[in-house]
Structure formats: structure tokens, C-alpha cells
């Protein structure tokens, strides 16, 4: 089964993502990172948070 994984600063942030995006939380894994302390593992296809595009199809980083 596919997993959708996003890092977070705390387990509570995983639960916040679950509520905000409607994803079902599978598990929370600790990481060795001192800032992003956990990986939130959700059921489903991997998603990403891409920067929004403007009306010309460029991202803010292209300017």
C-alpha cells in the first residue's frame, strides 16, 4: 500500500495535518533530525506542497 510521508516538528502537527487535509494517519515515526522530529505517515499516494503558480505560469521563484 502506498504511503504519503511528511515531516513535522511534533506528533501533534501530524494530527493537525490529518484534520486539515483529510488524510488518514497510519503511524508517526521518530527521526534523528533535531527540528523535524517526526515523519507523519499517511495512507495514500505521496503528495507535495508545490509553490503556487501565478497567472503567467511562473512561480514566485522564477522572478
C-alpha positions, 0 to 999 in steps of 0.5 A, a space after each residue: 500500500 502506498 504511503 504519503 510521508 511528511 515531516 513535522 516538528 511534533 506528533 501533534 502537527 501530524 494530527 493537525 495535518 490529518 484534520 486539515 487535509 483529510 488524510 488518514 494517519 497510519 503511524 508517526 515515526 521518530 527521526 534523528 533530525 533535531 527540528 523535524 522530529 517526526 515523519 507523519 505517515 499517511 495512507 495514500 499516494 505521496 503528495 507535495 506542497 508545490 509553490 503556487 503558480 501565478 497567472 503567467 505560469 511562473 512561480 514566485 521563484 522564477 522572478 
